[in-house]
Amino acid sequence: MQKKFDQFIEAFDRRTGLHTGLQKFLYEEIPASSGWHQVFGSVALFLILIQFFTGIMLAFNYAPTPGDAYSSVRYIMTEVTAGRLMRGLHHWGASMIIVIVVLHMVQVFLWGAYKKPREGTWIVGVILLLLTLAYGLTGYLLPWDNRAYFGTQVTTQIGATVPIVGPYVSRLLGSTGDIGVVTFARFYGLHVLLLPPATMLLIGFHVYLVRRHGVAPGPQDEAKPKKSFFPEQVFKDTVAVFVAFAILFVMAAAVKVPLERLADPTDTSYTPRPEWYFLFLFQTLKILTGVPEVVGTVILPTLAILALILAPFIDRGKLVRVRQRGLAAGIVLLAGLGWGGLTLAAIKGTPPPTAAEQIDFAGPIQWMQLAPMEMAGVHYFHEEHCDSCHNVTPGTPKNGPNLLDTANRHDAAWMTAHFQKNVTNLSDTQSKALIALMQKLTPDNGDVIDSAPDFAQEGAVIFQKNGCPACHKINGVGGVIGPSLNGLGNRRTEAWVVEHFQNPQKMSKGTSMPPYKFANPDMQNIVSYLFTLPDKAPGQ
């Protein structure tokens, strides 16, 4: 049996060369100093493959057009089996690749492994670093939420500042006017059609150069015998890959990937927030206020890239031990402190997201369709601990009946009598709010009880208690003396609304609205509630 198997392998190898090639790959000689510090390249390659795989899985359910893109991302995260996990792997994997690639290049730089004859290997690595950043830029727009839209708007505006070629960059990105279908198509094409094959070609060329010139030896390796890549280094690479994937999987499963509301170009209150690895650039632009913008957007980044590319040609000294490369260590330390300091400053200088901006639109959002009285009913439902006896979602039966079909079994009069008899501590306002909620609940929207955030419940209670529905409509319910409050976030800022509550005559001359001096927590709750309302009432 063994003889036949060996004959098969020999015949297969004569026709394909795969067996011989694999043996040469595994048993290639590497320097004696090779070890844990050289696992980053293998980890980076593994993470890129993860990105390709998860990207393909996401593409099976993704609609590459504005608007539809947003709906398809919500569909992936709420309906597709393991869709939330797959997007988490893709999202956090993008950040992790940048970390690993930077660590890989730092290791090569500190060890001086870019020296002759490995200059080409280093330059290809620099280009691959730029490609990983390009993935982040082009993929940022694809969810088509507010975060993606306004972040990309800043990116295209920076591209337009490049001297001479700025207008051509804007045309290439399809951003000569507002960001729209053309911009989306260009970014999608770059992200999906152009960057992956370019990455595969460069990775193949990079690996070829590494194999051609070998792993860079240390100065002490000349007197030591070499060792084979397998099994010791293969084991270390495998352990590093396993640890990296474990970290990535935990992040994908435990840390939610943000999905904000559908991109709205008219939202003047939104503050763009770039991904963490670009925060240093935005902070640099803030520091250079008064200096021509091109210095921060073009000149300094270009000089940094040129410095990386030219490093092998500037540092042409003999290879020495890493502990003797003090200048290289100083450069890395200075660059790390500069990047870290700018990033931390950008984080501290970024205004905290509002309650409305923190809503996870990849989760249940039907609570946004509730009228204020119905939302207040959710608050009283929790306040009175109704869920201790009643289910509002499928599950283990409790003592009381499931409330999802209450409206089909009882009318408002029956419920009023029921509350008066069995829940004696309810006020008339609370009773009406609970009845309104019961009449709204169906098997399709029972999740509003658990998904409605606390600030929205509290805000609706304040809205009701102060008689606001007498003048204003929310979700089609209320008076017509004042304007409808749906879409308020697109028309006003939170600061304006706060000032309007406190001094309505100043903000809207001639209004009949009285001033409301809410306590700070109450003011924040009602304003946040109003800013989470959908742009239009249901059915409009």
C-alpha positions in Angstrom: 0.0 0.0 0.0 2.8 2.4 0.9 4.6 1.5 -2.3 1.6 2.4 -4.4 1.1 5.7 -2.5 4.7 6.6 -3.1 4.4 5.8 -6.8 1.3 8.0 -7.0 3.1 10.9 -5.3 6.1 10.5 -7.6 3.9 10.4 -10.7 1.9 13.4 -9.4 5.1 15.3 -8.7 6.5 14.6 -12.2 3.4 16.2 -13.7 2.9 19.1 -11.3 6.1 19.7 -9.3 4.0 20.5 -6.3 5.5 17.9 -4.0 9.0 19.0 -4.7 8.1 22.6 -4.4 6.4 22.1 -1.1 9.5 20.2 0.2 11.8 23.1 -0.9 9.4 25.6 0.8 9.3 23.7 4.1 12.9 22.7 4.3 14.4 25.9 3.1 17.4 26.9 5.2 17.0 30.0 7.4 19.5 31.8 9.7 20.0 30.4 13.1 18.8 33.7 14.7 15.3 33.3 13.1 12.6 33.2 15.7 9.5 34.8 17.2 10.4 38.3 15.9 9.9 37.1 12.4 6.3 35.8 12.6 4.6 39.1 11.6 4.9 38.4 7.9 3.0 35.1 8.2 0.4 36.7 10.4 -0.1 39.6 7.9 -0.5 37.1 5.0 -3.1 35.1 7.0 -5.1 38.2 7.9 -5.2 39.3 4.3 -6.6 35.9 3.3 -9.2 36.3 6.1 -10.1 39.7 4.5 -10.5 38.2 1.1 -12.6 35.4 2.4 -14.9 37.6 4.5 -15.1 40.1 1.7 -16.4 37.4 -0.6 -18.9 36.2 1.9 -20.2 39.8 2.4 -20.4 40.4 -1.3 -22.9 37.5 -1.7 -25.5 39.6 0.1 -24.3 43.2 -0.6 -26.0 45.6 -3.0 -23.3 47.9 -4.4 -25.5 51.0 -4.9 -26.1 53.9 -2.5 -29.2 53.4 -0.3 -29.4 49.7 -1.2 -25.9 49.3 0.2 -27.1 50.5 3.6 -30.2 48.2 3.5 -28.1 45.2 2.5 -25.6 45.8 5.3 -28.5 45.9 7.8 -29.8 42.7 6.2 -26.4 41.0 6.5 -26.2 41.9 10.2 -29.8 41.1 11.1 -31.0 38.3 8.8 -28.0 36.4 7.3 -26.7 33.5 9.4 -23.4 34.6 11.0 -23.6 37.9 9.0 -22.8 40.0 12.1 -19.8 37.8 12.8 -18.6 38.0 9.2 -18.8 41.7 9.1 -17.1 41.9 12.5 -14.2 39.8 11.2 -13.9 42.0 8.1 -14.1 45.2 10.0 -11.7 44.5 12.8 -9.5 42.5 10.5 -8.9 45.6 8.5 -7.6 47.4 11.6 -5.6 44.4 12.7 -3.8 44.1 9.4 -2.6 47.7 9.7 -1.2 46.9 13.2 0.5 43.7 12.1 2.0 45.2 8.9 3.4 48.2 10.8 4.9 45.8 13.4 6.4 43.8 10.6 8.0 46.8 9.1 9.2 48.1 12.4 10.9 44.7 13.0 12.5 44.8 9.6 13.7 48.4 10.2 15.1 47.7 13.7 17.0 44.6 12.5 18.2 46.4 9.4 16.9 43.6 7.2 16.3 46.0 4.3 20.0 46.3 3.5 21.5 45.1 0.2 20.4 43.0 -1.6 16.9 43.3 0.0 16.1 46.8 -1.0 13.4 45.7 -3.4 11.7 43.5 -0.7 11.5 46.5 1.6 10.1 48.8 -1.1 7.4 46.3 -2.1 6.5 46.1 1.7 6.1 49.9 1.8 3.7 49.7 -1.2 1.7 46.9 0.5 1.4 49.1 3.6 0.0 51.9 1.4 -2.4 49.4 -0.2 -3.7 48.3 3.3 -4.4 52.0 4.0 -6.1 52.3 0.6 -8.4 49.4 1.6 -9.4 51.4 4.7 -10.1 54.5 2.7 -12.2 52.9 -0.1 -14.1 50.5 2.2 -15.1 53.2 4.6 -17.8 54.5 2.2 -19.4 51.2 1.4 -21.9 50.9 4.4 -23.4 54.2 3.2 -24.3 55.5 6.7 -23.6 59.0 8.1 -20.2 57.9 9.4 -19.2 56.6 6.0 -20.6 59.5 4.0 -19.1 62.4 6.0 -15.8 60.7 6.6 -15.4 60.1 2.9 -16.3 63.7 2.2 -13.3 64.8 4.2 -11.1 62.4 2.4 -12.2 63.6 -1.1 -11.8 67.2 0.0 -8.2 66.5 1.1 -7.5 64.9 -2.3 -8.8 68.0 -4.0 -6.1 70.1 -2.3 -3.2 68.4 -4.0 -1.5 71.0 -6.2 -1.9 70.7 -10.0 -3.5 67.2 -9.9 -6.2 68.0 -7.3 -9.0 68.6 -9.8 -8.0 65.3 -11.6 -8.0 63.5 -8.3 -11.6 64.8 -7.7 -12.7 63.6 -11.1 -11.1 60.2 -10.6 -12.9 59.8 -7.3 -16.2 61.1 -8.8 -16.4 63.8 -6.1 -16.4 67.1 -8.1 -19.8 67.8 -6.6 -21.5 66.0 -3.8 -20.7 62.4 -3.0 -23.1 60.2 -4.9 -23.5 57.3 -7.2 -20.4 58.0 -9.2 -18.2 58.4 -6.1 -19.7 55.2 -4.6 -19.1 53.2 -7.8 -15.4 54.4 -8.0 -14.7 53.5 -4.4 -16.4 50.2 -4.7 -14.5 49.4 -7.9 -11.2 50.3 -6.3 -12.0 48.3 -3.2 -13.3 45.1 -4.9 -11.9 45.1 -8.4 -8.5 46.8 -8.4 -6.9 46.6 -5.0 -7.3 42.8 -4.5 -5.5 41.7 -7.7 -2.8 44.3 -7.1 -2.4 43.1 -3.6 -2.1 39.4 -4.7 0.5 40.3 -7.3 2.6 42.3 -4.9 2.3 39.7 -2.2 3.5 37.1 -4.6 6.4 39.3 -5.7 7.2 40.0 -2.1 7.3 36.3 -1.1 9.4 35.6 -4.2 12.0 38.2 -3.2 12.1 36.9 0.4 12.7 33.4 -1.0 15.2 34.6 -3.5 17.4 36.5 -1.1 16.5 34.5 2.0 15.6 35.7 5.5 18.1 38.4 6.5 20.8 36.8 8.8 22.1 38.5 11.9 25.8 39.5 12.1 26.3 36.6 14.5 24.8 34.0 12.2 27.9 33.5 10.0 29.6 31.2 12.5 26.4 29.2 13.3 24.8 26.4 11.3 21.6 27.2 9.5 18.3 25.5 10.3 15.3 24.5 8.2 12.0 26.5 8.1 10.2 23.3 9.2 9.4 22.4 11.9 10.6 25.1 14.4 9.7 28.3 12.5 6.5 26.8 11.1 5.4 26.0 14.7 6.1 29.6 15.8 4.3 31.1 12.8 1.4 28.8 13.4 1.1 29.7 17.1 1.3 33.4 16.1 -1.4 33.0 13.5 -3.6 31.1 16.0 -3.2 33.9 18.6 -4.0 36.6 16.1 -7.1 34.8 14.9 -8.3 34.2 18.4 -8.0 37.9 19.2 -9.8 38.8 16.0 -12.6 36.3 16.6 -13.2 37.5 20.1 -13.4 41.1 18.9 -15.7 40.2 16.0 -18.0 38.3 18.4 -17.9 40.7 21.4 -17.4 44.2 20.0 -20.2 45.6 17.8 -19.3 47.1 14.5 -20.9 50.5 14.2 -23.7 51.1 11.7 -25.3 54.6 12.0 -28.3 56.0 10.3 -28.6 56.1 6.5 -26.3 58.7 5.0 -28.0 62.1 5.0 -26.1 64.8 3.1 -28.4 67.5 4.7 -27.4 66.6 8.3 -25.4 69.7 9.2 -24.9 68.6 12.8 -22.8 65.5 12.1 -19.1 65.5 13.1 -17.0 63.3 10.9 -14.9 60.8 12.7 -12.2 59.0 10.6 -10.9 55.5 11.5 -8.4 55.5 14.3 -5.4 54.9 12.0 -6.1 58.2 10.2 -6.7 60.4 13.3 -3.1 61.5 13.4 -3.4 63.1 10.0 -6.6 65.0 11.0 -4.9 66.2 14.2 -1.9 67.3 12.1 -4.2 69.5 10.0 -5.6 71.1 13.2 -2.1 71.9 14.5 -1.1 73.4 11.1 -4.0 75.9 11.2 -2.7 79.0 9.4 -0.3 77.0 7.4 -1.2 76.1 3.8 -3.3 73.0 4.0 -1.2 71.3 1.4 1.7 71.0 3.9 -0.3 68.6 6.1 -2.2 66.8 3.4 0.5 66.3 0.8 4.0 67.5 1.6 4.5 65.8 5.0 2.9 62.4 4.1 4.9 62.4 0.8 8.1 63.1 2.7 7.3 60.3 5.2 6.7 57.8 2.3 9.9 58.9 0.5 11.8 58.4 3.7 10.6 54.9 4.1 11.3 54.0 0.4 14.8 55.5 0.6 15.8 54.0 3.9 17.8 51.1 2.4 19.7 53.6 0.2 20.5 56.0 3.1 21.5 53.3 5.6 24.1 51.4 3.7 26.4 50.5 6.6 27.2 46.9 7.6 24.7 44.8 9.4 25.1 45.0 13.2 23.3 43.6 16.2 19.9 45.1 16.8 21.0 46.5 20.2 23.7 48.5 18.4 21.1 50.2 16.1 20.4 53.1 18.5 19.6 55.6 15.7 17.0 53.2 14.2 15.5 52.6 17.6 15.3 56.3 18.2 13.6 56.9 14.9 11.0 54.2 15.7 10.5 55.6 19.2 10.1 59.1 17.9 7.7 58.1 15.2 5.6 56.0 17.7 5.4 58.9 20.2 4.5 61.3 17.4 1.8 59.1 16.0 0.5 58.1 19.4 0.5 61.7 20.7 -1.4 63.0 17.7 -3.9 60.1 17.8 -4.6 60.6 21.6 -4.9 64.4 21.0 -7.4 63.7 18.2 -9.4 61.4 20.4 -9.6 63.9 23.3 -10.5 66.7 20.9 -13.3 64.8 19.2 -16.6 65.7 20.7 -18.3 62.7 22.3 -21.0 61.2 20.1 -24.6 62.1 20.9 -27.0 59.5 22.2 -28.6 59.5 18.7 -25.3 58.8 17.1 -24.6 55.9 19.4 -27.7 54.0 18.3 -26.9 50.6 16.6 -28.9 50.7 13.4 -27.9 47.1 12.8 -30.1 46.1 15.6 -33.9 46.4 16.2 -35.0 50.0 15.4 -38.8 49.6 15.3 -39.1 51.6 18.5 -38.3 54.7 16.5 -41.8 54.3 14.9 -43.6 54.6 18.2 -45.7 57.6 19.0 -44.7 59.5 22.1 -47.5 58.1 24.2 -46.6 54.6 23.1 -42.9 55.2 23.9 -43.9 56.5 27.3 -45.9 53.3 27.7 -42.6 51.3 27.3 -41.2 53.3 30.2 -44.2 52.5 32.5 -44.1 48.9 31.4 -40.5 48.6 32.8 -41.3 50.8 35.8 -44.2 48.6 36.8 -42.2 45.4 36.1 -44.9 44.1 33.8 -42.4 41.7 32.3 -42.3 39.7 35.5 -45.7 38.2 34.6 -46.0 38.8 30.8 -44.0 37.9 27.8 -43.7 40.3 24.9 -41.5 38.0 22.8 -41.7 34.3 22.2 -40.3 32.4 25.1 -41.1 30.4 28.2 -44.7 31.1 29.2 -45.1 33.2 32.4 -48.1 33.5 34.8 -49.8 36.1 32.7 -50.8 35.9 29.0 -48.4 37.0 26.2 -49.2 40.6 25.4 -48.3 40.6 21.7 -51.9 40.1 20.6 -53.7 42.0 23.3 -55.3 44.4 20.8 -57.0 41.5 19.1 -58.4 40.2 22.4 -59.4 43.3 24.3 -60.4 46.9 23.6 -59.3 50.0 25.4 -62.3 50.0 27.8 -61.5 46.5 28.9 -57.9 47.3 29.5 -58.8 50.5 31.5 -61.1 48.5 33.8 -58.4 45.8 34.1 -55.8 48.3 35.2 -58.1 50.0 37.7 -58.9 46.6 39.2 -55.5 45.0 39.3 -52.9 47.8 39.2 -54.2 50.3 41.6 -51.1 52.5 41.7 -51.4 53.6 38.1 -52.2 57.2 37.3 -54.6 58.0 34.5 -51.6 59.2 32.3 -49.7 56.0 32.9 -52.8 53.9 32.2 -53.4 55.6 28.9 -49.8 55.2 27.9 -49.8 51.5 28.7 -53.0 51.0 26.8 -51.6 52.8 23.8 -48.6 50.5 23.9 -50.7 47.4 24.2 -52.8 48.4 21.2 -49.6 48.9 19.2 -47.9 45.6 20.0 -47.9 42.8 17.5 -45.9 39.6 17.0 -43.7 41.6 14.5 -42.8 44.5 16.8 -42.6 43.0 20.3 -38.9 43.8 20.5 -39.6 47.5 21.0 -40.0 46.8 24.7 -36.4 45.6 25.1 -34.7 47.6 22.4 -36.0 51.1 23.1 -33.1 53.0 24.9 -33.6 54.5 28.3 -33.1 58.1 27.0 -35.9 57.7 24.4 -38.3 56.4 27.1 -37.4 59.2 29.5 -37.6 61.8 26.7 -41.1 60.6 25.6 -42.3 60.8 29.2 -41.1 64.4 29.5 -42.6 65.2 26.1 -46.0 63.8 27.2 -46.0 65.4 30.7 -45.3 68.9 29.3 -48.2 68.7 26.8 -45.9 68.9 23.7 -48.2 66.6 21.7 -50.9 69.4 21.7 -48.8 71.4 19.3 -46.3 69.0 17.6 -46.7 65.8 15.7 -44.3 62.8 16.1 -44.7 59.9 13.8 -48.0 61.2 12.6 -49.6 61.7 16.1 -50.1 65.1 17.7 -51.2 68.7 17.0 -50.5 70.9 14.0 -49.9 74.3 15.7 -46.2 73.7 15.7 -44.0 71.9 13.1 -43.7 68.2 12.9 -40.7 67.0 14.8 -39.8 64.2 12.5 -36.4 64.9 10.9 -35.6 67.6 13.4 -32.0 66.4 13.5 -31.6 67.3 9.8 -32.9 70.9 10.4 -31.4 71.9 13.7 -28.4 71.3 16.0 -28.8 70.0 19.5 -27.5 73.2 20.9 -30.2 75.2 19.0 -33.0 72.9 20.3 -31.7 73.3 23.9 -31.7 77.1 23.5 -35.2 77.0 21.9 -36.5 75.1 25.0 -35.0 77.6 27.3 -35.8 80.8 25.4 -38.2 80.1 22.5 -38.9 83.8 21.8 -35.3 84.4 21.1 -35.0 81.5 18.6 -38.5 81.7 17.0 -40.0 85.2 17.3 -43.7 85.3 17.8 -44.0 81.7 18.9 -46.6 80.8 21.5 -44.4 78.1 23.0 -43.5 78.8 26.7 -40.0 78.4 28.0 -39.0 75.0 29.6 -36.2 75.1 32.2 -35.5 71.3 32.3 -32.8 69.9 34.6 -29.7 68.9 32.6 -30.5 65.1 32.6 -34.1 65.8 31.4 -33.0 68.2 28.8 -30.5 65.7 27.4 -33.0 62.9 27.4 -35.7 64.9 25.5 -33.3 66.4 23.0 -31.7 63.0 22.3 -35.1 61.5 21.9 -36.2 64.1 19.4 -32.9 63.6 17.4 -33.5 59.8 17.0 -36.9 60.3 15.3 -37.1 59.1 11.7 -37.0 61.7 8.9 -40.7 60.9 8.0 -43.6 59.5 9.9 -44.5 55.9 9.1 -46.4 55.6 5.9 -45.2 58.9 4.5 
